[in-house]
Amino acid sequence: MPSTLTEATDPWCLRPGEAADLLRGHPWQRFVVLGDSVAEGLCEPVDGYPDVQWADRVAAELRAVRPGLAYLNLGRRGLRAHEVRATQLAEALAFRPDLALVVCGGNDAFRSSYDPEAVDAELAAVVAALRDAGADVITVGMFDVSHSPAVPDALRPGLGERMRLLSRHTRAAAHRLGALHVHLTDHPLVADPSLYSSDGRHGSARSDAIATAETLRVLARRPAPDAPAVDPPPR
């Protein structure tokens, strides 16, 4: 990444005023985030990009349009999908959200014992409960962190296969359950080392800026009330 590149000049980030245009008239008043370290926010600082993690940035843009927006981030590092459901779902429902961001499964996919069907069941339980409570839900196909320079070469193929499997399953669950979906796994910059932190597990401030842009664009395409989800089924 050129040293002169900043969020203001990065072609994959939002331009000044674009967030407000994308979210103009949005209906949400209570935004909750559930998940693991990606939800909590552990992005590594990058010169030229705000040191503000992804979910907080989305909340700030939503609040800029609707200043009374209530925001609760329950994300906590290290959690697997079943732990997200067991420790966060009840509190999330008690918050009475009308918008929820759910990010989980990455810690499962980091393990060679990853069971996609078990993770699917946990994710579906979380998304269905939030949808039944009246919330719009966003799921995420995360950047494929196997491209991180910090991941040992011997681990890349297996990790990449599992991360892409998780992404496909998450997208399919979102479509099935009527959730919105942010697909980052096939982003044109997925192999760019500037998107990843030095720990080989998380993203950089640049990846969070790009993820924010993609999330707001998905929210801007939200369907009208009672319309079917706009995200196409996976192929």
Residue pairs with C-beta under 8 A, 6 or more apart in sequence:
1 192
1 193
1 194
1 206
3 47
5 48
6 47
6 48
6 49
7 13
7 48
7 49
7 50
7 206
7 209
8 16
8 48
10 49
10 206
10 209
10 210
12 187
12 188
12 189
12 210
12 213
13 209
13 210
13 212
13 213
14 22
14 212
14 213
14 216
18 216
19 61
19 64
19 216
20 61
20 64
20 65
22 216
22 217
22 219
22 220
23 61
23 62
23 64
23 65
23 216
23 219
23 220
24 65
25 65
26 62
26 65
26 66
26 219
26 222
27 98
28 62
28 66
28 69
28 98
28 99
28 136
29 66
29 68
29 69
29 70
29 98
30 69
30 70
30 95
30 96
30 97
30 98
30 99
31 58
31 59
31 62
31 69
31 70
31 71
31 72
31 97
31 98
31 99
31 100
31 101
32 71
32 72
32 73
32 74
32 92
32 95
32 97
32 99
32 100
32 101
32 135
33 39
33 55
33 59
33 72
33 73
33 74
33 75
33 100
33 101
33 102
33 103
34 74
34 75
34 84
34 88
34 89
34 92
34 100
34 101
34 102
34 103
34 104
34 126
35 74
35 75
35 79
35 84
35 88
35 101
35 102
35 103
35 104
36 75
36 76
36 77
36 78
36 79
36 80
36 84
36 103
36 104
36 106
36 107
37 75
37 76
37 77
37 78
37 106
37 107
37 201
37 202
38 54
38 75
38 103
38 106
38 140
38 142
38 202
38 203
39 55
39 73
39 74
39 75
39 76
39 101
39 102
39 103
39 104
40 53
40 73
40 75
40 76
40 77
41 53
41 54
41 55
41 56
41 73
41 75
41 208
42 53
42 77
42 197
42 202
43 51
43 53
43 54
43 197
43 202
43 203
43 204
43 205
43 207
43 208
44 197
44 198
44 199
44 202
44 203
44 204
44 205
45 51
45 204
45 205
46 194
46 204
46 205
46 206
49 204
49 205
49 206
49 208
49 209
50 57
50 205
50 209
51 205
52 60
52 205
52 208
53 208
54 208
54 211
54 212
54 215
55 73
55 75
55 101
56 73
57 208
57 209
57 212
58 101
58 212
58 215
58 216
59 69
59 71
59 73
61 212
61 216
62 69
62 71
62 99
63 69
63 71
70 95
72 91
72 92
72 95
72 97
74 88
74 91
74 92
75 103
76 87
76 88
78 107
79 87
79 104
79 107
80 104
80 105
80 107
80 108
81 104
81 105
81 107
81 108
81 118
81 119
81 122
81 123
82 118
82 122
84 102
84 104
84 122
84 126
85 122
85 125
85 126
89 125
89 126
89 129
89 130
92 100
92 130
93 129
93 130
93 133
96 133
97 130
97 133
97 135
98 134
98 135
98 136
99 135
99 136
99 137
99 138
100 130
100 135
100 136
100 137
100 138
101 137
101 138
101 140
101 215
102 123
102 126
102 127
102 130
102 137
102 138
102 139
102 140
102 179
103 139
103 140
103 142
104 119
104 122
104 123
104 126
105 119
105 123
105 166
105 170
106 142
106 145
106 163
106 166
108 114
108 115
108 118
108 119
108 166
109 119
109 159
109 162
109 163
109 165
109 166
110 159
110 162
110 201
112 158
112 162
114 162
114 165
114 166
116 165
116 166
116 169
119 166
119 169
120 169
120 173
123 139
123 169
123 170
123 173
124 173
124 176
124 177
127 137
127 139
127 173
127 174
127 177
127 179
128 177
130 137
131 137
131 177
131 178
131 179
136 179
136 180
136 222
137 174
137 177
137 179
137 180
138 179
138 180
138 181
138 182
138 215
138 218
138 219
139 170
139 171
139 173
139 174
139 179
139 180
139 181
139 182
140 170
140 181
140 182
140 184
140 211
141 166
141 167
141 168
141 170
141 171
141 181
141 182
141 183
141 184
141 185
142 163
142 166
142 167
142 184
142 185
143 184
143 185
143 187
143 190
143 195
143 196
143 203
143 207
143 211
144 160
144 163
144 164
144 167
144 185
144 190
145 151
145 159
145 163
145 196
145 200
145 201
145 202
145 203
146 155
146 156
146 157
146 159
146 160
146 163
147 156
147 160
147 190
147 191
147 192
147 193
147 195
147 196
148 193
148 196
148 197
148 200
148 201
149 193
149 196
149 200
150 196
150 197
150 198
150 199
150 200
151 159
151 200
163 185
164 185
167 183
167 185
168 234
170 181
171 181
171 183
171 231
171 234
172 233
172 234
173 179
174 180
174 181
174 229
174 231
175 181
175 229
175 231
175 232
175 233
175 234
178 228
178 229
179 229
179 231
180 218
180 219
180 222
180 229
180 230
180 231
181 218
181 231
182 211
182 214
182 215
182 218
183 214
184 190
184 210
184 211
184 214
187 210
187 214
189 195
189 210
194 204
194 206
195 203
195 204
195 206
195 207
195 210
196 202
196 203
196 204
196 207
197 203
197 204
203 211
218 231
221 230
222 230
223 229
223 230
